[in-house]
Every structure is written in structure tokens, then in C-alpha cells.
């Protein structure tokens, strides 16, 4: 018995939306008993692409985050359901039974990832099934994965050490979206956007980009150090929100220190270092 | 998954349907005569099983309840929305009679044959226009013909051919091909290859190169996904790309980073180019382009020192002022660095197997239609007398002049328009109002399309329903592979563009048209390949050019595969890559690239800039729409639901505009409204306004016309800004505007 998992590599996702459309093509107008009833024409995003644009001019980062049912090992939708309307297959797929879940709107509300959708016409909650009906027929992967043109979506048996998905899963970079929910997701991510602080350093005497300046970041229990590049730019990524000190140092220039409270990604602009007397 | 009752048709995707420039292989699943599902064809080297949202939504398009399914004639006044169903016979008889009457009275040149962007239309429409006898085949509304033609012209005068970034697309094995290697450096110049479907090029091709080590330089006013993953991002002022290219050439020449052997052996005019770029120092270019000088230098060094390196460019190049010369300067970059027709460089792209669907250049025009027609094209074609490049490169009439001529009747009257695959008023027409007013004056207008749209509603007398690619026979040789479009289903009474035009062409020119069916015509065109339509269809719908063929890379200039005389070298007057273009000189144009400031800008029109302090760049692509199409497809619309304007976070804050609020965009030509999308990705001094917006769900009758007067950004864009060559310079990316928050009560 396989144990299915998916890894979404955001470094490869360029936001083409094929996954969403393939899901639409597979599920709109098509019932797949006993796993799913047909998607309605509008309003259901069993796989939604979140566009994440952050930073400030001139330092910006863009990422696309495909988000679908996480097929949690600890699914709150199952806890919220009555009459066994939500169950987990032995292969790990979480299924909302389209018949038993009639009128069970609380199943939609139970999901902190907001990936379950209410079908107003049929009065049932609906979501991604990992295309269980296709896997049962021998498919190796759901339609969204098949349609992904860049290989950002990887799917397979997490218990098979030879499978691509198990290799990526065991790379240090695969992580859960919102691990604080404690849901043990079967869908994991690589390259999730993390808070960054960036800036540019200029030498005051020459008005030129300051390359090779040591920049130290301290705060929230971390101390990080980097050097500016030829354009005088530096960047720290993967930070937690909080208070930080940014210290810019160069042997021939006076050091400069800035204290910031960071809630969102921050570009500190140009910082001038004056030459020592 | 095919079960016993499901038939799978392997075919080639070329508009209509996804609408794009096409080339993908698709598997169409047909059950009981109905299309039920679509997938990319994993055996097709162009896309290797991949698709796009518009292809995946094909069933929604083909069976859309509002699709045009039978011919109609207008029974009320134009714009009243009163239509009556008619038979094909009545439609074709009416068209034949009206157009023949006009031809007899005013001459065939008084009819414009209008198409949209170059897809599976250039063949059928030029064929029809020339069979009727009109030289006026035109992308009406496209100011300065600013879409690919300037780039094609620049490449053609420089090295006698066209070239594209080499992502292995000329080989069956693609990235596994032993002949190919990935570019070490890719410049993405003015494009977002995820969303665009540029010139038959796909975003995932670049991603595949990145996986194999390609590093990016991105040139764009917007932080795209590719920009945020680039080694160098040059956030450029719209319209100044020419200066940037000249600045990069300056660095490459002055630092000795060019390919000396290639330049020595294969090029002409290097010293003249060196002299020309002297004034384009990185500092001066920085002041023009907003790109820091050290970044210009670093990017130029990285590009020139990476072997191989390739440039992938987009339509904004054409829409720079003097677009042709901008494209010329960029072309020089890959020629200077010896990246022409080498693996992983910019590889020469010829029509596969030398099969031509429609004339891309003058060589093809001659071989397709003969000298007599070409002569006629130079005498009567709009713009051919004024512009040497228009006269000598491709068969287009000049669009800005064409619309003026409707209004003035000078030098001869325009009486009718055949409009096929183009929603002029909802799509490409700059100075929308002028196009509306001019076209209203015409005596007779036919429109052939898949859906009702503002252009048909406002103007058409007869409407013809057009088949999607899933319903038609056609063929494609736009680069490689050679492929055929194989019909899978039939919908309503829809006919393909080829079918419609062949029938009418036969009526206009009975002696000249020997083919009875579209398939016969296609087989005639396919002859250089030695294959027939049915043979290609049976082998999966495609074939790559064979080894040693001129349409297959690499280094064809060494092998004598490019010139008609079979000698090594290039198809240019000197036989070399011409930095100093003899051809441009002969056409009365500057033989060397130069820079010109946008028609409206902080530099050229400072007074106007005070009034309108933002640059309105239009036309960023959406992954779910192709230009003015697809707004009626529910699955696509829910991804990109509103006509928006992208405003930088800091700019929006200054103006008190919040994300999701409605704003006015204004200049002296008028105003439109858009929903604010507040984002850091756009430059603070630029707003990005997506084009092609009309709302099919709203009132179509006059005066509403599905909201074009409220939402179409082309209302604010001028015409008549074309370059000295007649090509390029449509101000779609450089027009000044101001924005203002919509007050309560304003609608």
C-alpha cells in the first residue's frame, strides 16, 4: 500500500495556472463516486494559486504558492464531521464523502488552510481528492501534477525510497505550510517565502556603491553576517518578525547601525558610510 | 484516459481556441462526437505534454453557449444588435456580390483585409486579399505595425534571416539532444515568458534552461517571477530599450568583450558601429533608462563573457520609439558576441522544411505570389510609397495611414473591410475613437470570428462563424516542427478561416484557384516536405526538418545553407552580418542603430509630464487571456476577473489609493476606469494597464459596446507615432497619464 505525498517546489513554480485548470477540466461536470461530486462552474478553487509579491522598490520578490488540501494525518475536517463523512484512506488521502457530508457546512469551517469549498447547489463540502479516482485506475499522479509544465509539483509514494517524492521529502528544504497548526500535512513545500531585510550601502566620500562592507544582523535570537556585493547590496532572508539591529562595518569607514522592527519584508534603502577622519 | 468509446485525436494547437501563436501538440478526447477533455501531447517535442490554461479550458470555449454558430446578417442599424440567421449560401453570395460591385466601381484596393496578430490567419487572409486583388492586407489598429514585424525587419536587414533563443526546440530530443547545449546566460528582454505566448515560445523552455544552469538577466519595468530569480534585473524606463542596447554594445566593444574571430570573418561595418555607440556611455545611458550605470556594465560583461548566451525578447521592443532600430541594436548584441546560429545562442529560425503558410519576408512573398503581385503591392499598397521598408519588407499595408485614408479618401477611397480574427475596437486599435468613427463610414463590413464582440456589434453587416483549431484542417511551419492541425469535432455551422477564404477566393479568381478542397491546397503547400496532410496526421501531426536541411541548425552560414547561391555567408548584400546595413541605406534609412526618446516623456514633453506624471505601460500578459479574447470563459475569468491597473505601493499611498479601489486613468485623449492593484512589482513612476478589456457579460448594443469606452486603455493611446521606417513606435508602453481615485457617486 503506497502512502501518498506531494511536494511543491516554489523555486520552479512560475504561476502558469495549469494546475488549477487541469483540476477544473477533470472535476467540472464529472462525478467520481464514491470520492467526489462534480465541481460547480464557479467559485471552487480545489487548487488555488496564491500570488505573493513582497518587498519595496527597488527590491522585490515574487512567488506563486499553489495551495490545495494538505491531506493531513491529523485532519480537523475529520474531527468536525459527523457520521464518518470525512475519512482517511489507507494510502493517506483524505476524502469527504459526497453523500454522507450533505448539509455538513462545519466541515468547510474546520479547515484552517481554507481549502474546502461549499457547494451551494448540492449542499456539500468539496475539496481536492488527489484525483483518487485516477490513482485507483493506475495513474501515477493527479491531473494537476501531470499538467505542471516545470516539474514544480511532485507526487508519489513517500514509503518508496526510490520515488522522486520521497527523495525530495527527505531533502532538508521540504517543510509544511503553517506547521504551527500541527496537522501533519502530506503536502510539503520547498522555498516558502520568508521575511527578508535588504539594503544598499554607499560610500559617502565617493558616492559609489560600497562593495565588501560587512553587514551584521542581530535580533530575535539570531546573529547573521554577510558582505555587500559589487552594487553595495545586502540581504538577509528567512527571518522571523521582530526587532533587529543592522550594523554596517568597513575598516576605512565609520560604522552605521540601524534598529528596525520588522513585520513585513523590508528594503532599507541607501545607507551612506562616511570615511574615517 | 481513453476508454473504449473515447477517441483521441493528436493535433497541433493553433488559434482559434487558446488564441495563441501556437505550436503545441495536443490530445483531444472525443466521445460521441463531442470534445470531452484536453491534454498536452507528451510525444510532441514542442511542449512535451505540457499545456496552458487556455488549452485546458478548450471545452469551455468550443461549447460556450454564446459562441457564434451560424452566419448572420444585420437587420437593424449598425450597433442596434439586431441580427438574423442566414445560410452560408446567402452569406457568401451577398459578400461576393457586394465586394465585386465595389471592385468594379472603386478598384480592389478600396477593400481592406484586416487581421489581428499573426496566427493561423496570415495564410488564408493574404490568399483571399490577393485573389480578390487588393494589396491592402493590414493589422488595422496596430499603431506602427508594432508587433514582431519591426524585429523581423531588423534581423532580416542585419543577417538575412530571423533568429530565436535556442531552447533545443529544433530537435526531437529537446534538452537531451547531443547537438544542443543550454545558454549560460539568458537575457529576457521585455517579456514575461510565463504569461505571454510570444512568437511561438514557451515560459517553461526558459525554466528548463534554468534547471540546466542558465542564469538570467531580465530587462523590464516590472518585477516578474523571472526578474526576481535573475542574476541581474534592469528595471528600465519604458521605451528606452534602444539606449540600453547601445550602451551594452558600447561596453562590449570598448572592453574588447566581443567575439573577434566572428566579427573579423563574418561581419561588415564594425568600425561604424563602434563610432556610433561612442556617445552611449553607461553614465549617459543610465540617465536615459533609469538603470544604474554599474548594473549596465555588469550585465553587458556577464552576457558577453558567457558562452553561449542568448537573448529572448518581447513585443515592447517593437513598441519603443523607432522600434526597428531598437531591434537592430539588440540583434547586434548577439552578432557581436558570436552567438548567432550556435547551440544555446540565438539560432536561425526558418520555416520548417521550407514550407510556407504565409509570407514572413519578401523572399517568401515573391515565391508565393510572384513578381507581378509584388509589383502591384508596391504601387497601390497603403504606405508602400512613403516607406521603403513597408514597400520592401513583407506585404503589410501601414495601419496608421490606412485609418487616416478611410477618413480622407486620399489618394483613393476605402469602401469596405473584411475583418477576420481581429476585434479591432476591443483589442489592438490605438486611438480607439478614431477607428470607431472611420470604420463606421465604410459601405460594407464582413466579420469572421468565434464570438460576438464590440467590433462586430458596432460595425459588421455580415458575420461568419469560425471553427476553432479543434474543428479544422490546417498546417503550420512557423519555425519547427512542420505540423498539421487535424479536426476532431464539428460545432454548429462553423467553418475554418481557410475553408471560408478558399471558397471566396475561388469566386473572385476562378481561373487562378485550382484547389477544390482545403486539403488539396494544404498538400500543395506541403510539397517541399515530401509529405501530405494525411501522412503527417497519421504520424502524430508533426515532423522535424531532416539533417542537413536549411531549416535545421547550426552554423548554416559556414555550410552555405543560407544564401540562394549556396555560398557560405548570409543573405545580405555583403554576404555578411551587417552592423552597417546596406539594405537600410538603400531604403533611405539610417544604416546604424540610434536612440529616440518616446513621443511623450519627462524628457521630450516636460510640460505635458507635469500634467500627466505617470507612464502608462499597457499590455502585460495574463496567463489566462490572449489579448482581447477569453473574458467570457468562466474558468479563466475567475483567475483574472477585473480590468485592473497596477500601481506601485508607494505611489498608491501618496495618492490615497487602496488596493481594490476604482480609479480614473486620464490624459488629453480621454479617461477610463480601472480597479487598483497595489503592488511592489511595478516601478513607482509607471502604471501597468492590461489591454484587451471589454466585458462580454455587459450590454453590447450602442452606445455601450460591452464597456469599451469605459475600460479599453487604447482610448488613451495615439496613432501616427510610427518610426521613420513605417514600422515600430506604437506608443502602447510610453503614453503619459494621471490617475485619480474615483469619488463616491462617480461611476
Interface residues (C-beta under 8 A of the other chain):
Chain A: X11 X12 X14 X15 X16 X17 X18 X20 X21 X22 X24 X25 X26 X28 X41 X42 X43 X49 X53 X54 X55 X56 X57 X58 X60 X61 X62 X63 X64 X134 X137 X139 X146 X147 X149 X150 X151 X209 X230 X231
Chain B: X1 X37 X38 X39 X40 X47 X49 X50 X51 X52 X53 X56 X57 X59 X194 X195 X202 X203 X204 X207 X208 X211 X223 X224 X225 X226 X227 X228 X229 X235 X292 X294 X295 X298 X623 X624 X634 X635 X636 X638 X639 X648 X649 X650 X679 X680 X681 X683 X684
